[in-house]
Amino acid sequence: RYLLVGQRVWNLAFSLDGKRIYTANGVTNDMSVIDTNSLKVLRSVPVGQLPWGVVAAP
């Protein structure tokens, strides 16, 4: 399955409960939040220039 998120996903992380995936989108300078149950992109969040990684923490 293909999901449309920001450009050039450089890294991703799963939430601790496994319900969300967070992607660092390097070219579009944002991160995407994906629901793992429905496989839908819930939102894109601007994060600043060239986000390289993402970490999910409580």
PyMOL commands that set and color helices and strands:
alter all, ss='L'
color gray80, all
select strands_A, chain A and resi 9-14+20-25+30-35+40-46
alter strands_A, ss='S'
color yellow, strands_A
deselect
rebuild
show_as cartoon
